[in-house]
């Protein structure tokens, strides 16, 4: 029979408690290998950062890369926000996190603070999706073939489920999904899968989605969104009267993608599109018709949704050069726990992804309607200087959806304010569906109007009307 002294018993209990706490810490914090000690050149901060991989398909060894920054103040009380960029095939890390609403922006060889970072209001999770985008990869190269909206939505849901295993403290936190451009496809389809999944097993506490063209500017219905381009070009003086008449008569974007890839675009339409490109000029940023361009920029996010060969359709903002240079540094990749698989360098938009581009023509506004019916609040917002996916298209779709759902107007169309200046215009329906423009904003709202985008974001999270000076 064993016997122990009082001191030995105390030591055993202390050691037992230590190992129990160690096991619990491992089980509850199995994200510790993803913790970022410090990014090269970053200023001192008071919040934690994490980045790494979540495997979403063990057969093809598909792993999605994420970057997560906790809220600057009291992260345990703040919601979780998933941010998705569009393309399809462009990076939420390089565009969203490092060019728009993340805590830092690259400048030469260092990072500088973003005064209007969204992690002032929420815990921000940036996901490079689908596989093949940025640092996300498939060890089996067939994983990049025929990627579709449906595949992307399933992978994104699997990512969330397994990410919550890494961060169990966020599993039951309020979740909002936001993004821009082709995320107008990603977000509603992911949200619908979450709603369907929650009917079987309540896993994700989805509280709302925000999609737009600038802070989102979403592709919700290709025909409406893109057919509004001609009027936007003409009303802003970018094309002539004669070209506008031919544009609206000879070309229809609802058929354009199909015709382009089948090689059946009419000669008249091809001529008109060429004339539109000539008149709008390669030296005007179509994502912000008032913004001067940076000639050396590498970002060309519109190549997918605007497949015609026009170099003038690309975003041309110099910060993208800085981001590409920064994220390709060996010390940065090491700090991010990132690796390159099947590619030689990190790029803003994927050049190995084979996306089913005809998915762009499948409307997602109907899915948005089903989400509203299920009680998920939806905000659609648009930068008013974006000609690629003009605000007129999104406003038309939201108004039509409100009529179909018989939602009463709760906030008549009015201006909203950021500080003492007009931030844009807004309208709300039934306290669950709303539309907002951001004055002076481009396709990438948080980049071009960071303060106004943060006001909009805060209002969305708090479910409060946008500020009205009166």
PyMOL commands that set and color helices and strands:
alter all, ss='L'
color gray80, all
select helices_A, chain A and resi 6-28+32-34+75-77+92-101+118-120+141-144+149-166+168-170+183-200+222-227+229-235+241-250+253-262+267-280+301-303+311-313+319-327+330-335+357-361+365-373+391-404+445-448+450-462
alter helices_A, ss='H'
color red, helices_A
select strands_A, chain A and resi 49-57+62-69+80-84+104-107+110-113+123-128+137-138+174-180+205-212+377-383+409-418+421-429+433-438
alter strands_A, ss='S'
color yellow, strands_A
deselect
rebuild
show_as cartoon
